[in-house]
Amino acid sequence: MSLPVPVVTIGLLLMSNVFMTFAWYGHLKDRSAPLVWVIMTSWGIAFFEYLLMVPANRIGYGHFNAAQLKTVQEVITLTVFAGFSVLYLKEPLAWNHILGFAFIAAGAFFIFHKW
């Protein structure tokens, strides 16, 4: 039994975003490492992000159009980042962060709504 395209696409995008969030922001917790080392490590982590992101877009395209794929990606990115920020970086989300994220998520309605 195969999983529906949206489930596979969103699952792969979710996993890829975990990798990318660590590649982009994981080094901020300990800023003592040399920048060159951080860049090389981030590239290594991003490689795994691409192994998931490219198939997610390939599988999802056709079920979703390109704008919808990008919108799903951005909503997932913000969701993963919010959790990462609170749980890993120990930075609280303020009301204005949540409101800003909500406006972006509300924009998804306009992308997906059939007019």
Beta strands, then each sheet from edge to edge (+ up, - down):
end
